[in-house]
Amino acid sequence: MTRAPVLSFDASVVMITGASKGIGLACALAFARAGATVAGISRSQANLDTARAALRAEGLDMHAIATDLTDEAAALAAVQRVEDEIGPLSVLVNSAGAARRYAPEQLGGAAFRQAMDAKYFSYMHVLDAVARRMAGRKRGSIVNVIGQGGKSPGSFHIAGGAANAALMLATVGYARAYAAAGVRFNAINPGLTRTGRVEEGLAVAAQSSGQSPEQVLAQQVADIPMGRLAEPDEIANVAMFLASDLASYVSGAVIPMDGCAAPFI
């Protein structure tokens, strides 16, 4: 019987986009605790400084690189900088960018372009560049933290849900294309998670419904069989598993993490 490997990222370079807060920050903390050298990407240097302070409070650290990943040239430069200054990437966790919520009457070309730039292209600009480098080394793991809105349509998340659906297809397509090259691609679809992004969605829904954000949240939580929101750490734990050698035969998977709100068979 093959002996199960230990979940450790010693000597691994892990790049995390959206690392300054929310799920991305939770991933940065989790991988650093497991021994990884973490490179954190975010648009805001101030937010990255705050995130580094959170890691340093635990005796950890991360390399912080402020980059707008919607800019393809800037994204490519960030990937090259990580590999030149820190080392070859073992893992990429994409958690950057959030499409705005729009009421249906607010939708139009600009809304869909914003969603694709913020969510889809901010992932793909990095993913493609990293995948090619990993393929040259015949090893690597990429985890896309996407969102259940790509499978469970919501009236206020149509543009963002479309971007999420495109990312799911891209994740599985890349997994098939790069399987023989030793690069694995997987995705996580969180449902409601306790981050600042929840507040934006609640505000839009509340404005359209005439309810308070607290009332909207209570209704949404009531539809979750587990009866609560996910915590960012819970998403990070699954990202670590998918990135690790424990998941060495898992690729092209899209994992729902929504408290069983919309189970799929």
C-alpha positions in Angstrom: 0.0 0.0 0.0 1.3 3.5 -0.9 2.1 5.6 2.1 0.0 8.8 2.3 2.2 11.9 2.0 2.2 14.5 4.8 0.4 17.8 4.1 3.5 20.1 4.0 4.7 22.8 1.7 8.2 23.1 2.8 10.5 24.3 0.0 7.4 25.2 -2.1 6.8 28.6 -3.6 3.1 29.5 -3.5 1.6 32.5 -5.3 -1.7 33.7 -4.0 -3.7 36.4 -5.8 -6.1 38.4 -3.8 -3.9 37.7 -0.8 -4.6 40.9 1.1 -7.9 40.0 2.6 -10.8 37.5 2.8 -10.2 34.0 1.4 -6.9 35.0 -0.2 -5.5 36.1 3.1 -6.8 33.0 4.8 -4.9 31.0 2.1 -1.7 33.0 2.6 -1.8 32.2 6.4 -2.6 28.5 5.8 0.2 27.9 3.3 2.7 29.9 5.3 1.9 27.9 8.4 2.5 24.7 6.4 6.0 25.9 5.5 5.5 27.5 2.1 7.3 30.6 0.8 4.3 32.7 0.0 4.1 35.5 -2.7 0.9 37.5 -2.2 -0.6 39.6 -5.0 -3.1 42.4 -4.6 -3.8 45.8 -6.2 -3.4 47.7 -3.0 0.0 48.0 -1.3 -1.7 49.3 1.8 -3.9 46.2 2.1 -0.9 44.0 1.5 1.0 45.7 4.3 -2.0 45.0 6.6 -2.0 41.4 5.5 1.8 41.0 6.1 1.2 42.4 9.6 -1.3 39.6 10.2 1.2 37.0 9.1 4.0 38.6 11.1 1.9 38.4 14.2 2.3 34.6 13.9 6.0 34.8 13.1 5.3 34.3 9.4 5.8 36.5 6.4 5.0 36.8 2.7 6.4 38.6 -0.3 4.0 41.3 -1.2 3.6 42.4 -4.8 1.1 45.2 -5.6 -0.3 44.5 -9.1 -3.5 45.1 -11.1 -4.1 41.7 -12.6 -6.7 43.0 -15.1 -3.6 44.4 -16.9 -2.1 41.4 -18.8 1.3 42.9 -19.1 1.4 43.7 -15.3 0.2 40.2 -14.5 2.9 38.6 -16.6 5.5 40.9 -15.0 4.4 39.8 -11.5 4.7 36.1 -12.4 8.2 36.7 -13.8 9.2 38.6 -10.8 8.1 35.9 -8.4 10.0 33.2 -10.4 13.1 35.4 -10.8 13.3 36.7 -7.2 11.8 33.9 -5.1 11.9 30.7 -7.1 9.9 28.4 -9.4 6.2 28.3 -8.5 4.9 25.0 -7.1 1.3 26.3 -6.5 -0.9 29.1 -7.7 -4.1 30.0 -5.8 -6.3 32.4 -7.7 -8.6 34.4 -5.4 -8.3 37.9 -6.8 -11.0 40.1 -8.2 -14.8 40.3 -7.5 -17.5 41.2 -10.0 -19.8 43.9 -8.8 -23.4 43.0 -8.0 -26.0 44.6 -10.2 -29.8 44.7 -10.1 -31.2 43.3 -13.4 -32.2 46.7 -14.6 -28.6 47.9 -14.2 -27.1 45.3 -16.5 -25.6 46.1 -19.9 -22.4 45.8 -21.8 -20.4 47.8 -19.2 -21.6 45.5 -16.3 -20.6 42.4 -18.2 -17.2 43.8 -19.2 -16.5 44.8 -15.6 -17.4 41.3 -14.4 -15.1 39.6 -17.0 -12.2 42.0 -16.3 -12.5 41.8 -12.6 -13.1 38.0 -12.2 -12.3 36.2 -15.4 -9.3 38.0 -16.9 -7.6 38.7 -13.5 -7.5 34.9 -13.1 -6.6 33.9 -16.7 -3.8 36.4 -17.1 -2.0 34.7 -14.3 -3.2 31.1 -14.8 -2.0 30.8 -18.4 1.5 32.2 -17.7 2.0 30.0 -14.6 0.6 26.9 -16.3 3.2 27.2 -19.1 6.1 27.5 -16.7 4.8 24.6 -14.6 4.4 22.4 -17.7 8.0 23.0 -18.6 9.0 21.6 -15.2 6.4 18.7 -15.4 4.9 19.6 -12.1 2.5 22.1 -10.5 -0.9 22.7 -9.0 -3.4 25.5 -9.7 -6.5 26.2 -7.6 -9.1 28.7 -8.7 -11.4 30.0 -5.9 -14.4 30.9 -8.1 -17.9 31.0 -6.6 -21.1 29.1 -6.6 -22.8 31.9 -8.5 -21.5 30.2 -11.7 -23.8 27.2 -11.0 -26.6 28.7 -9.0 -28.0 31.8 -10.8 -28.8 34.8 -8.7 -30.8 37.9 -9.9 -28.1 40.2 -8.6 -25.1 38.2 -9.8 -25.8 37.5 -13.4 -22.7 39.2 -14.8 -20.5 37.8 -12.1 -22.1 34.4 -12.4 -21.3 34.4 -16.1 -17.6 35.1 -15.4 -17.6 32.3 -12.8 -19.1 29.9 -15.2 -16.4 30.8 -17.8 -13.7 30.2 -15.2 -15.1 26.8 -14.3 -15.0 25.7 -18.0 -11.5 27.1 -18.3 -10.3 25.3 -15.2 -11.6 21.9 -16.5 -10.3 22.6 -20.0 -6.8 23.4 -18.8 -6.9 20.4 -16.6 -7.4 18.1 -19.6 -4.9 20.0 -21.7 -2.1 19.9 -19.2 -2.8 16.5 -17.5 0.0 14.7 -19.4 2.4 17.6 -18.5 1.9 17.0 -14.7 0.0 20.2 -14.0 -3.2 19.9 -12.0 -6.1 22.4 -12.1 -9.0 22.4 -9.7 -11.6 24.9 -8.5 -13.5 25.7 -5.4 -17.0 27.3 -5.5 -17.7 28.9 -2.1 -21.2 30.0 -1.3 -21.8 32.7 1.3 -18.5 33.3 3.1 -17.8 35.6 5.9 -15.8 38.3 4.0 -16.3 41.9 3.1 -17.6 40.9 -0.3 -20.8 39.6 1.3 -21.8 43.1 2.4 -21.8 44.5 -1.2 -24.2 41.8 -2.4 -26.4 42.3 0.6 -26.6 46.1 0.0 -27.7 45.6 -3.6 -30.3 43.0 -2.7 -31.6 45.2 0.2 -31.9 48.2 -2.0 -34.0 46.3 -4.6 -36.2 44.5 -2.0 -36.8 47.2 0.4 -35.5 45.1 3.3 -32.5 45.7 5.5 -29.2 44.0 4.8 -29.7 42.0 8.1 -33.1 40.7 6.9 -31.7 39.7 3.5 -28.8 37.9 5.2 -31.2 36.1 7.6 -33.2 34.8 4.6 -30.1 33.7 2.8 -28.7 31.8 5.8 -32.1 30.2 6.3 -31.7 28.6 2.8 -28.3 27.0 3.9 -28.9 23.5 5.4 -25.8 24.0 7.6 -27.4 27.2 8.9 -24.3 29.4 8.7 -21.9 31.1 6.4 -18.6 29.5 5.5 -15.4 30.9 7.2 -12.5 31.9 5.0 -10.2 29.3 6.8 -12.5 26.5 5.7 -12.1 27.5 2.1 -8.3 27.7 2.6 -8.2 24.2 4.0 -9.7 22.7 0.9 -7.4 24.8 -1.3 -4.4 23.4 0.6 -5.7 19.8 0.1 -6.2 20.3 -3.7 -2.8 21.9 -4.0 -1.0 19.1 -2.1 0.3 15.7 -3.0 -2.6 14.3 -1.1 -4.7 15.2 -4.1 -2.1 13.9 -6.6 -4.8 12.2 -8.7 -7.4 15.0 -8.5 -7.6 17.4 -11.5 -10.5 19.0 -13.3 -12.6 18.9 -10.1 -15.0 21.7 -9.2 -15.7 21.5 -5.4 -18.9 23.2 -4.1 -18.5 24.7 -0.6 -21.9 26.2 0.1 -23.1 24.3 3.2 -25.2 22.0 0.9 -27.4 24.9 -0.3 -27.3 23.7 -3.9 -26.1 20.1 -4.0 -25.1 18.5 -7.3 -25.0 14.8 -8.1 
